[in-house]
Amino acid sequence: MTTNPEIKPSLVILGASGGVARAMLQLLPKYRKKFMSLILLDKSNNVLHDQYIDHKGLDYEFIHFEFSDSTIHGVIKNLSEKYGYMIVLDMTDCPTLPIISAADSLGLDYLNCSLNLPEDRTLFHFTEDMQNFSERFNNATHVLSNGMNPGIVNHLIMRGVVEHGVPKEVIEIEYESAKPHTDSGKPFITWSKVQFLTEAVRWNSGHCNNYGVYVESEQNALNTLVDTKKYLEPIKKMSVYPMGMTVAHDEIIAMCRILEVPGKFIYAIHPDSFNRLQKMVETTRIIEEKNVVFENNTTVPLDGSDCIGVWLNHESQSICYYVEMKHSDVKGTNATLFMVAVGAIAGLVDFVDNPLKQEGTYSVLDLNTDNVLKIVSEYMEIKKIII
């Protein structure tokens, strides 16, 4: 069902106890009147005890349920029969296919924060998978990958193209420099352990070559390293710059394909965490989720920040759009999750306020760039430098 601004939809959030969802729920009270009912669904009830969420202002119903590929259709069907027209916001790290399939078959609009593929499916097939989704799911309106990267980054690249033209190369850089006050001695991250280990260790590295053609490496990102000084020095003054991993990421594949230019995503974490990951791989060859610590900035405070930027390199100049947020500047979450939540709320609000004209499956870039970045700017400053 194509979103109609004259009819308020209900909103169901899958994975409501997850880190990104709870960060987004901090922001949602401002936009709560755009929705009839709000339904939160998760296998964990942690969201009910989150002191940083305005529970009264959100006026929600919580459903305690652990769905699977075989039960998700029934769950969503029951909700649609009770609440009628609603948007399904998928904030889980579960495979995307069963959830979007269920929503589409019921004529319900669907949004998510990332395209989650089966364990045996890498981003080598990303373009093929997006085309498949576009062809299969057109019984309602769906927008994939509303978050920071992918999400906000796609729109920052497009803003650069509008303002300065198509570049000859796109480089995305992220330095997540979190360091916990109490160090466990294990590798530490501020993102989903499943997704981090998939991208950095289990999948092969990859980048886009000439004309935006994706090239997959024979090594993983942890072993495909780049000195970040060239990309971070104009943004952050540091005595030593970390090594960054060349990570396969769908926003780079999508944008380089659209612009037909080469590009890559370089991701760096705190050197202590990075060195521990390398040593763990050298000794065990396998990194299990239990051996990595997720730091949420609540039970253990974090120093450092998350800085994400995109360089659009032209013949005569390079332009960088970037955002940076200190972990200490947010409460009840960390900067990484908060930035993803900002992208998710910006995508959701634009989806409701500026309905797409016809049913089908869209990428986040099909949303209104000016409106999305305007909403983003309410929560964090978008900076720009030209060299």
N, C-alpha and C positions, 0 to 999 in steps of 0.2 A: 504493500500500500504506500503510495507516494505521500510524503508528509504534507499535511494540509494545515497552514497556520491558523485557520479558523476553528480547528478542532484540536483540543488539547489531548496529546497522547498520554498514556501512562508510561512509566519507565521501569523496566526490570533490569537489575544489575546482577549478572552472574559472576561469582567469585568476589562477593562483597566484603569478605574478611581479609582479602589480599592487600598487600602493601599499596599498590596503585589505587585500588578502589577506595581504601580508607583515606588516602590523601585527597582523592577527588571529592569524597563525601564532606571533607572540610570546606570545599569550595561551593558545593551544590546548593546550600541554603539560599544563596543570592539568586539562583535561577529556579528555585523550587516551584514557583507559581506557573512555570511553563508546562508543568506536568500535572495530570490528574492524580493518579495514585503512584506511589513509589514502592517497589517491591525489591527487597534485598534477598539474595539466595546464596547460600554457601554451605559446605560440609562442616565448617567451623563457625562457632557463634562469637568469635573474638570481636567482631564489629560491635556487638551489643555492649561491650565493656570499654570501648575506646573513649577516653575522657576528652579527647580533642575534637570530637564530632558533636554537633548540635542536634542531638537526637530528637528533641521536641520540635525544633524548627523543620526538620526533615519529614516528620510525620509519615513514617514508613511502616511497612509490614515486613517482618523477617521470616523467612522460610528456611528451616534447618534441613538440608537435603544434600546428599552426595549423589550427583547424577553421573551417568555413564553414557557411552555412545548409544546404548540401546534404550536408555530411559529419558534422554533429554527431550525427545519429541513429545512424549507424554506430559512431561513437566510443563513445557512451554504451551502445549495445547490446553492444559487445564487452566493456566494463567490467562490465556487469551479468551477463553470462554467466560472467565470471571470478570476480567477487566476490559475486554474489548480491544479497541485500537491501542497498541502499545509498541514501544521501541525496545528491542533486546540489545542491551549493552554488555558485550562479552569482555570481561576483565580477567579472565582465567588464562592459564598457560596450557589449557587443554587443546587438542587438535581442533582447528577451525572448522573443518569440513562437516562433521556431524551437526554442529550447532547452527551454522548458517543454512544447512540443508533443512533442518527442522523449522527454522524461522521462515525461510522462503516458502516452504510447502504450505505454511499456514497464512501466508500473505502478510507477514510481520516484518517491519523494517529492522535491520541489524547493523550494528557498528561494533568494531573491536579495536584493540590497541596494537595488534600485530597479527601477521599471518603465521599461525602455528602449524607446522607441518608434521607428518608422522616422523618417527625417529629415523627411519631409513631414507628420508627424502631431504636432500640438501637444496641450497639456493641455486644450484646449477640449473634447476628446473623452474626458477621463480617466474620468468616471463611466461613460460608454458602454463604454469599453475594459475597465474592471474587471468590468462586468456580463457582457461577452462572454467574458472569461477564466473567470468563475465558471460560466457555462453550458457552456463547451466542455471544461474540464479537470477531470474528476471521477473519473478512473481511479486516482488516488493522492491524496496530501495535499500541498498546496502552500501556502506562505506567502510573500507578496510584501512587499518593502520593509523588510527588517531592517537598520537602520543607525542613524544619529543623527537626521537629519531628511530623509526619513521614518524612523520607527522609534521611538527613545527619545522624541522630541517627542510622538508620538501618545499614548504612555502617560503622559507628564507632563500633557497636556491632560485625559486621562481621570481621572487622580488628582485634578486640580483640580475636576472635575465631581463626583466622589464626595465630596470633602471640603467643597465650597462650593456645589454646585449648578450648573446650566447658566448660563453667562455670557450677557451680551447681545452680546459681541464677543470675538473671539480675535485677538491680534496676536503673531506670531512675529518675533523680532528676532535677528539674528546679526551680530556684528562680528568679522571675521577680520582682526586687526591686524598680521599677520606683516610683518616687514621684514628682508630678508637682510643679513648683515654685509657681503657683497660685492655691490654693486648693479650689475646689468647695464645699467640704463637702460631696460629694457623693462618692460611691465606684468608683475606677478608674482602668482601665486596658489598655494594649497596644496591644490588639488583637481584633479580630472580636467579637462584643457584642453577636451576634447570637450564634457563636460557643462556646464562653466562657460560656454563661449561660446554653447552652445545656449540656456541659460536666460537669460543676461544680454544677448545680442546678437541671436541668430538668431530666437528666439521672441518673440512679443509678450508684453508684461507682462499680468498679470491678478490679480484679487482676487475675493473672494466677497461678494455683496451680501446683501440681506435674504433670510432663509430658506436661506442657504447656496448661493444660485444663483451659479455662476461667471460672471464677466464678463471678457471678453478685451479688452484695450486695443488701440488702433491703433498704439501705439508700443512699442518694446522696453523692457526693464527699465532699460537704461543711460540712457534718457530719461524714466523715470517715477520721480522722486526724492522722498524723504521725509527731513525733518530727524530724525535719530535721538535727539536730546537727550531728548525726552519719555520715550523707552523705555529709554535707556541710563543716564541720570543716576542713577536709583535703584539701579542695579547697579554702575556704574563711574564714579568721579570723574575727570573729564578737563577740561582747560582748553578744548578745542575738540572738538565732537562732529561726526562725519563725516556726509555725506549717504549715505542708503541707497537701494538700488534696490528697487523693488517687483517681486519675482520670482514667477512662476507656479511653485508647488510643490505636489506631490500631497498632502502631509500636510495642508496647509491646506484644499485642496479637499475631501479626504475627511472631515476632522473638522468643518468648517463644514457640510457636507452632512448629516452624522449629527446634529449639534446644532441644525441649522436656524438658524444665526446668521451674521452677516457676519464677515469676517476677511481678513487679508493677511499675507504674509511679506516682511519688510524685511531686505535683505542688504547689509551694508557691508563694504568691504575697505579696506586702507590707502590714505589719500588720494593718495599718490604713484602707486600702481598705478592707482587710479581715474582720476586726471587724465590719465595716459598713455593709458588706454583711450579716453577721450573725445577726446583729440587725434588718436589714430590713426583713429578713426571719421570725424572731421571732415576729415581729409586723404585717406584712402584709401577710406572707406565700408565697407571689408571688413577684418575682423581674421582673419588666418590663425593656425592653431595655432603655427606656427613663430615668430610674433612675440610669443608669450606664454611666460613662463618659469614652469615648475612648480618650486616650491621644496620639497624633501623634508626639510630640516633635518638632512641627513647630510653631503653634500659641502659645503654652505654652511649654516652655523648661522643660525638665525632668532631675532630678537627678537619680542616681541609674544605674543599669545594668540588663541585662538578662544573666543568667548563666545556661547552660544546660550540663549535663553530664550523662554518663552511667557507672555504677559499674558492673563489671563482677567478681562475688565472687567465688573463688575456695577454695579448702580445705586448702591450705597453704598460699594463698595470695589473695589480691583483687586488681584489676586493674581498674582505672578510666580514661576514655577519656572525655575531656570536652572542651567547648568553652565559652568564656565570652566576652561580648561587652557592653561598656558603652553607654547609650543613647546619651550622649554628643559627642560621637565619630562619629555620622552619621548626615547628614544634609537632611532635607526634608522628614524625616521618623523617626521611632524609631528603636531601636536595635532589637526588636522582629520581626518586619516586615522585616528588613534588612536581618536577618539570614534566614528567610523563603525564601526571594528573592534569596539569595546566593544558597540555595538548589535547587530552581527552575531553576536557570540559569545553575547550574552544571549538573542537570539532562537533561535539554534541549540540552546542548552542547554535552554531551556524547551520547545522543540519535542520534544526527546527525553525530557525528564523528565515532561512533562505532555501526553501525546498528545491531539490533537484527536479527537473522538469519531467522526467520519465523514470519508470521503474527499471532496475538493473543493478549491476554490481560496479561500484566506482572505487577509485583510489582516493586517498585523502586529498590529493591535489585537485580533485574536481570540486572541492568546497571553495568558498569565496576567500581568496588569499588575503585581501585587505581586511575583511571582517575577522578572520581567524587570527591574524597577527595583531589586530587591535585588541582583541580579548586577551591574547597572550601578554601584551604590553601592560595590562592592568596588574599583572602579577610579577613580571620580571622585565628588566630593561634589555631591549635588543640593541646591541652596540654595532657600530660599523667603522671599519678602517679601510683606507685606500693606500696602497703602496705603489 
